[in-house]
Amino acid sequence: MSNKKSKYPVLQVDLRLISDLVVVIVSAAIGGIIFSCLGQPVIVGYLLAGSIIGPGGLKFISELVQ
């Protein structure tokens, strides 16, 4: 987390993790809203959105460890 050459700690931001979280939250919200408007259970929208953006679908999220 810190730079050894500097005497002050430098925070390093993992932009890939943040962008993956944004994609997951936005797609879950969209899937939930769509299925709610269709009168279906919202959890089905969450699961479908996750399977679409995951490694088995369109591969927006490819890092399985995170």
Buried (B, 14 or more C-beta within 10 A) or exposed (E): EEEEEEEEEEEEEEEEEEEBEEBBEEBBEEBBEBBEEEEEEBEEBBBBBBEEBBEEEEEBBEEEEE
